């Protein structure tokens, strides 16, 4: 239900359900002593920032736990800095510690392609992290799921950089950008959840602003992150406006107006 309630992500939702069906049927076959083909539960999440990758990873951890694939179902989220240390030999220890923390759940590595790069001193500690990770996945294959995430092109190059990665990560979920209508839906949901109402002019302004945000998007487009920023700035401007009032009513405390949404014109 939580998965279904997420905005957009229709393809991802279908892929997740299909994966869960596969896992359930495998378990039933095992119970009947039928052979089960080898299957990797590790996943690659492709897509831009703010498309819900961490949220889906957290839900998958819970779902895997509820159907008996994982013993705990927690999500441990890291990036390169959480796995790589600055000195020879320390990276393996740091990566092992994270793997221990993630046992029984999902280890989510964001911007995992950064592990393929060398650090500023030319040291290849990322490679050490990847090798330690692959060993950990092998040693704990019954109770650890690893999800690696990042931009599409860079992630594909990263997976193909190591035969061990290629053999273990063969399921790809693609997270598409939210379009203008979906960005507006996320904004409306943030307003509702936090007890704000949108005046009609503010609503029309927001719809147009999010349509343009999507249509003119570039590599810095942040999807839901951009929406959250717009919401937080609007709430801050509303607070500045209401602070000047003697005793604002409940309606006034809830209402976001056109002036609250409008960024100050430069110059």
DOPADO-231376 format. One line per field, with one value per residue (C-alpha): x, y, z; residue in one letter. Coordinates in steps of 0.25 Angstrom, whole numbers, padded with zeros to 4 digits, always signed. Layout:
REM residues N
X <- (X_...)
Y <- (Y_...)
Z <- (Z_...)
residu <- (A_...)
REM end
This chain:
REM residues 267
X <- (+0000_+0011_+0018_+0005_+0003_+0016_+0014_+0017_+0028_+0018_+0029_+0037_+0024_+0021_+0036_+0036_+0023_+0028_+0041_+0033_+0024_+0037_+0042_+0029_+0028_+0043_+0040_+0028_+0036_+0047_+0036_+0032_+0046_+0046_+0059_+0060_+0069_+0079_+0074_+0081_+0072_+0083_+0078_+0082_+0074_+0076_+0071_+0073_+0073_+0060_+0052_+0049_+0060_+0063_+0048_+0047_+0059_+0054_+0040_+0047_+0055_+0042_+0035_+0047_+0046_+0031_+0032_+0043_+0055_+0062_+0063_+0062_+0058_+0066_+0072_+0086_+0089_+0104_+0111_+0126_+0131_+0124_+0132_+0145_+0156_+0168_+0179_+0183_+0176_+0166_+0155_+0153_+0150_+0141_+0133_+0133_+0127_+0116_+0113_+0111_+0102_+0093_+0093_+0078_+0074_+0077_+0090_+0087_+0099_+0096_+0104_+0111_+0119_+0128_+0134_+0140_+0148_+0162_+0163_+0171_+0184_+0183_+0179_+0169_+0162_+0149_+0153_+0157_+0143_+0136_+0145_+0141_+0127_+0126_+0133_+0122_+0111_+0116_+0119_+0105_+0097_+0085_+0083_+0088_+0082_+0091_+0084_+0094_+0088_+0092_+0091_+0088_+0100_+0110_+0104_+0104_+0119_+0121_+0114_+0122_+0135_+0136_+0131_+0128_+0118_+0112_+0109_+0102_+0095_+0086_+0073_+0071_+0060_+0059_+0053_+0048_+0047_+0034_+0027_+0020_+0007_+0014_+0023_+0010_+0004_+0016_+0015_+0000_+0003_+0013_+0003_-0008_+0002_+0007_-0006_-0005_-0016_-0013_-0021_-0026_-0016_-0005_-0009_-0010_+0004_+0010_+0004_+0011_+0024_+0025_+0021_+0033_+0042_+0040_+0041_+0053_+0060_+0075_+0086_+0083_+0068_+0065_+0051_+0044_+0056_+0053_+0038_+0042_+0051_+0040_+0030_+0040_+0043_+0028_+0026_+0037_+0031_+0018_+0024_+0030_+0017_+0009_+0018_+0014_-0001_-0006_-0014_-0015_-0027_-0026_-0029_-0018_-0008_-0012_-0013_-0001_-0003_+0002_+0012_+0017_+0020_+0026_+0041_+0046_+0049_+0064_+0069)
Y <- (+0000_+0010_+0006_+0009_+0022_+0028_+0038_+0033_+0022_+0013_+0005_+0003_-0001_-0012_-0016_-0017_-0025_-0035_-0037_-0040_-0050_-0057_-0057_-0063_-0074_-0078_-0079_-0088_-0097_-0098_-0103_-0113_-0118_-0113_-0108_-0093_-0086_-0077_-0062_-0050_-0040_-0029_-0017_-0005_+0007_+0017_+0031_+0045_+0051_+0053_+0042_+0033_+0023_+0023_+0023_+0010_+0004_+0006_+0000_-0012_-0015_-0016_-0024_-0034_-0035_-0037_-0049_-0055_-0052_-0043_-0045_-0031_-0022_-0009_+0000_+0005_+0016_+0020_+0027_+0026_+0034_+0024_+0012_+0018_+0022_+0031_+0020_+0007_-0005_+0004_+0004_-0011_-0010_+0002_-0006_-0018_-0010_-0005_-0019_-0024_-0012_-0016_-0031_-0035_-0023_-0015_-0007_+0005_+0011_+0024_+0030_+0016_+0020_+0029_+0016_+0014_+0027_+0029_+0039_+0052_+0045_+0035_+0024_+0014_+0011_+0010_-0002_-0008_-0004_-0011_-0024_-0024_-0022_-0034_-0043_-0038_-0041_-0055_-0058_-0053_-0056_-0062_-0049_-0037_-0029_-0018_-0007_+0002_+0015_+0027_+0033_+0024_+0025_+0025_+0014_+0005_+0008_+0005_-0009_-0013_-0009_-0021_-0036_-0038_-0026_-0031_-0045_-0040_-0028_-0032_-0025_-0011_-0002_+0011_+0023_+0034_+0049_+0054_+0062_+0076_+0070_+0060_+0071_+0078_+0066_+0065_+0079_+0078_+0066_+0073_+0085_+0075_+0067_+0079_+0086_+0097_+0101_+0107_+0119_+0118_+0128_+0122_+0108_+0113_+0119_+0107_+0098_+0107_+0108_+0093_+0091_+0100_+0094_+0080_+0085_+0094_+0084_+0082_+0073_+0080_+0077_+0071_+0065_+0064_+0071_+0083_+0083_+0082_+0094_+0102_+0097_+0101_+0115_+0118_+0114_+0123_+0135_+0132_+0133_+0147_+0152_+0147_+0152_+0166_+0162_+0165_+0152_+0143_+0134_+0119_+0121_+0131_+0122_+0111_+0119_+0120_+0132_+0136_+0145_+0133_+0125_+0136_+0137_+0151_+0157_+0159_+0173)
Z <- (+0000_+0004_-0010_-0017_-0010_-0016_-0027_-0041_-0042_-0049_-0056_-0043_-0036_-0046_-0046_-0030_-0030_-0041_-0033_-0020_-0028_-0033_-0018_-0013_-0023_-0021_-0006_-0009_-0018_-0007_+0003_-0007_-0009_-0024_-0030_-0031_-0041_-0036_-0034_-0029_-0021_-0022_-0030_-0038_-0037_-0049_-0049_-0045_-0031_-0024_-0032_-0019_-0020_-0005_-0001_-0010_-0005_+0010_+0005_-0001_+0011_+0019_+0008_+0008_+0023_+0023_+0013_+0020_+0011_+0021_+0036_+0040_+0029_+0032_+0022_+0023_+0014_+0010_-0001_-0005_+0007_+0016_+0010_+0006_+0016_+0014_+0017_+0011_+0018_+0025_+0014_+0015_+0030_+0028_+0017_+0026_+0038_+0029_+0023_+0038_+0041_+0029_+0031_+0031_+0023_+0011_+0008_-0001_-0007_-0014_-0025_-0025_-0038_-0030_-0025_-0039_-0038_-0031_-0020_-0021_-0017_-0029_-0019_-0024_-0010_-0017_-0024_-0010_-0005_-0017_-0015_+0000_-0003_-0013_-0003_+0007_-0002_-0005_+0010_+0014_+0002_+0010_+0018_+0011_-0001_-0007_-0015_-0023_-0029_-0037_-0051_-0062_-0071_-0060_-0053_-0065_-0067_-0052_-0053_-0065_-0059_-0051_-0055_-0040_-0040_-0054_-0049_-0036_-0041_-0053_-0049_-0053_-0048_-0056_-0048_-0058_-0055_-0049_-0060_-0056_-0052_-0043_-0037_-0034_-0028_-0019_-0015_-0012_-0003_+0005_+0007_+0012_+0021_+0028_+0029_+0018_+0008_-0006_-0010_-0024_-0030_-0023_-0028_-0043_-0041_-0035_-0046_-0057_-0049_-0048_-0062_-0066_-0056_-0063_-0077_-0075_-0067_-0068_-0061_-0048_-0048_-0034_-0036_-0022_-0015_-0023_-0019_-0004_-0006_-0012_-0001_+0010_+0004_+0003_+0017_+0021_+0013_+0019_+0033_+0030_+0025_+0037_+0047_+0044_+0047_+0061_+0063_+0050_+0049_+0047_+0032_+0031_+0038_+0028_+0015_+0005_-0004_-0018_-0011_-0002_-0014_-0023_-0022_-0021_-0034_-0036_-0038)
residu <- (X_X_X_X_X_X_X_X_X_X_X_X_X_X_X_X_X_X_X_X_X_X_X_X_X_X_X_X_X_X_X_X_X_X_X_X_X_X_X_X_X_X_X_X_X_X_X_X_X_X_X_X_X_X_X_X_X_X_X_X_X_X_X_X_X_X_X_X_X_X_X_X_X_X_X_X_X_X_X_X_X_X_X_X_X_X_X_X_X_X_X_X_X_X_X_X_X_X_X_X_X_X_X_X_X_X_X_X_X_X_X_X_X_X_X_X_X_X_X_X_X_X_X_X_X_X_X_X_X_X_X_X_X_X_X_X_X_X_X_X_X_X_X_X_X_X_X_X_X_X_X_X_X_X_X_X_X_X_X_X_X_X_X_X_X_X_X_X_X_X_X_X_X_X_X_X_X_X_X_X_X_X_X_X_X_X_X_X_X_X_X_X_X_X_X_X_X_X_X_X_X_X_X_X_X_X_X_X_X_X_X_X_X_X_X_X_X_X_X_X_X_X_X_X_X_X_X_X_X_X_X_X_X_X_X_X_X_X_X_X_X_X_X_X_X_X_X_X_X_X_X_X_X_X_X_X_X_X_X_X_X_X_X_X_X_X_X)
REM end
